[in-house]
Amino acid sequence: MKERAKELKAEARRDERDAKAREKGEADLLAKIAEMSDGDRAIAERVHAVITEAAPSLLPKTWYGMPAYARDGEVVCFFQPADKFSARYSTLGFNDPAQLDDGTMWATSFALTKLTPEDEEKIAALVRRAVG
């Protein structure tokens, strides 16, 4: 919660449409990735590359101390490293602004233990769908 409060204060000081905000958000995100364990870092770096290529309109930032990607101030998707919660796998999650609706039930998070080229294609497709 302390990390989120710090993030909110930083966001209040900058306009998300500003190029400097993008640079600062990406710098914060990359710093969080650099702090991760080797396994989480390898996955997070690839996820970051895939998301920024698939949806360049999303603003990179941190959210509760995790890499995240936002549109209009709302987090669309995020990467949760396994080590953050002593979990067996990392998670790629999607929030309400993601347009992944599929009938009355759909997945909003995906477990990641490693990434294959096929996984990267699936992530890119999900992100493109999420931003509409």
C-alpha positions as CSV (number, residue, x, y, z in Angstrom):
1,M,0.0,0.0,0.0
2,K,2.9,2.4,0.7
3,E,4.2,1.8,-2.8
4,R,0.8,2.6,-4.3
5,A,0.5,5.8,-2.3
6,K,3.9,6.8,-3.5
7,E,2.9,6.0,-7.1
8,L,-0.3,8.1,-6.8
9,K,1.6,11.1,-5.5
10,A,4.1,10.8,-8.4
11,E,1.2,10.5,-10.9
12,A,-0.5,13.6,-9.5
13,R,2.6,15.6,-10.3
14,R,2.7,14.7,-14.0
15,D,0.3,14.7,-16.9
16,E,-0.1,11.2,-18.4
17,R,-0.3,12.6,-21.9
18,D,3.1,14.2,-21.5
19,A,6.1,12.4,-23.1
20,K,8.0,12.9,-19.9
21,A,5.3,10.9,-18.0
22,R,5.8,8.0,-20.5
23,E,9.6,8.2,-19.9
24,K,9.2,8.4,-16.1
25,G,6.6,5.6,-16.1
26,E,8.8,3.3,-18.2
27,A,11.9,4.1,-16.1
28,D,10.0,3.2,-12.9
29,L,8.7,0.0,-14.5
30,L,12.1,-1.0,-15.8
31,A,13.6,-0.3,-12.3
32,K,11.0,-2.7,-10.8
33,I,11.9,-5.3,-13.3
34,A,15.6,-4.9,-12.6
35,E,14.9,-5.7,-8.9
36,M,13.2,-9.0,-9.7
37,S,14.8,-12.5,-9.3
38,D,16.4,-13.8,-12.5
39,G,13.4,-16.0,-13.5
40,D,10.8,-13.3,-12.9
41,R,13.0,-10.7,-14.6
42,A,13.4,-12.8,-17.7
43,I,9.7,-13.2,-18.1
44,A,8.9,-9.6,-17.2
45,E,11.4,-8.3,-19.7
46,R,9.7,-10.3,-22.5
47,V,6.2,-9.4,-21.4
48,H,7.2,-5.7,-21.4
49,A,8.6,-6.0,-24.9
50,V,5.5,-7.9,-26.2
51,I,3.0,-5.4,-24.6
52,T,4.9,-2.3,-25.8
53,E,5.0,-3.6,-29.3
54,A,1.4,-4.9,-29.4
55,A,-0.1,-1.8,-27.7
56,P,2.2,1.2,-28.0
57,S,-0.7,3.5,-26.8
58,L,-0.6,2.0,-23.3
59,L,1.4,4.0,-20.8
60,P,4.0,1.9,-18.9
61,K,4.0,2.6,-15.1
62,T,4.1,0.8,-11.8
63,W,1.0,-0.2,-9.9
64,Y,1.3,-1.5,-6.4
65,G,5.0,-1.9,-7.1
66,M,4.4,-4.1,-10.2
67,P,4.9,-3.4,-13.9
68,A,1.6,-2.2,-15.4
69,Y,0.2,-0.6,-18.5
70,A,-2.5,2.0,-18.5
71,R,-4.9,3.9,-20.7
72,D,-6.6,7.1,-19.7
73,G,-5.2,6.7,-16.2
74,E,-6.7,3.2,-15.7
75,V,-4.5,0.1,-15.5
76,V,-5.4,-2.3,-18.3
77,C,-2.9,-5.0,-17.6
78,F,-0.1,-5.8,-15.2
79,F,2.7,-8.3,-14.4
80,Q,2.8,-9.9,-11.0
81,P,6.2,-11.6,-10.3
82,A,6.0,-14.9,-8.6
83,D,8.5,-13.9,-5.9
84,K,6.4,-10.9,-4.8
85,F,3.8,-13.3,-3.2
86,S,6.0,-16.4,-2.9
87,A,3.8,-18.0,-5.6
88,R,4.6,-20.9,-7.9
89,Y,4.1,-18.8,-11.0
90,S,4.1,-15.2,-12.3
91,T,0.8,-13.7,-13.4
92,L,-0.2,-11.5,-16.3
93,G,-3.4,-9.9,-15.2
94,F,-6.1,-7.7,-16.8
95,N,-8.3,-5.2,-15.0
96,D,-11.8,-4.0,-15.8
97,P,-10.8,-1.6,-18.6
98,A,-9.5,-4.6,-20.6
99,Q,-12.0,-5.5,-23.3
100,L,-11.7,-9.3,-22.9
101,D,-15.4,-10.0,-22.4
102,D,-16.5,-13.3,-23.8
103,G,-20.1,-14.1,-22.9
104,T,-20.8,-14.3,-19.2
105,M,-17.4,-15.7,-18.1
106,W,-13.8,-15.0,-19.2
107,A,-10.2,-15.2,-17.8
108,T,-8.7,-12.1,-16.4
109,S,-5.3,-13.5,-15.4
110,F,-2.8,-16.0,-16.8
111,A,-0.1,-18.0,-15.0
112,L,3.4,-17.8,-16.5
113,T,6.3,-20.1,-15.7
114,K,8.3,-19.3,-18.9
115,L,7.5,-17.8,-22.3
116,T,7.7,-19.5,-25.6
117,P,7.2,-17.8,-28.9
118,E,3.6,-19.1,-29.0
119,D,3.0,-17.7,-25.5
120,E,4.3,-14.3,-26.7
121,E,1.9,-14.4,-29.7
122,K,-1.0,-15.2,-27.3
123,I,0.0,-12.3,-25.0
124,A,0.2,-9.9,-27.9
125,A,-3.3,-11.0,-29.1
126,L,-4.8,-10.6,-25.6
127,V,-3.3,-7.2,-25.2
128,R,-4.5,-6.0,-28.6
129,R,-8.0,-7.3,-27.8
130,A,-7.8,-5.7,-24.3
131,V,-7.2,-2.2,-25.8
132,G,-9.9,-2.7,-28.4
